[in-house]
């Protein structure tokens, strides 16, 4: 699967995804939200972020993108994020992320 990691996603999560065989790119530090979504769209990547703004479906309607995963785990520990991400990726087929927003929590996820 192709991911674009927002700058707020830790290197441990990036390493997990790469070691799991995913194609992973990271946004440039300081990128504006619009630039991030444009890059994800152009490259057909699922955005992985902690940023609450990307879960605003009025600003970033999921049907316009290849998928958004908003990590909503507090505190944002890499171990908890990786564990939750593993469960999500085990339950959801790669094609199912397209045009959807997933809000990933420590004990599960919601889809919009």
Beta strands, then each sheet from edge to edge (+ up, - down):
strand 1: 2-5
strand 2: 23-26
strand 3: 46-49
strand 4: 68-71
strand 5: 101-105
strand 6: 108-111
sheet 1: 2+ 1+ 3+ 4+ 5+ 6-
end
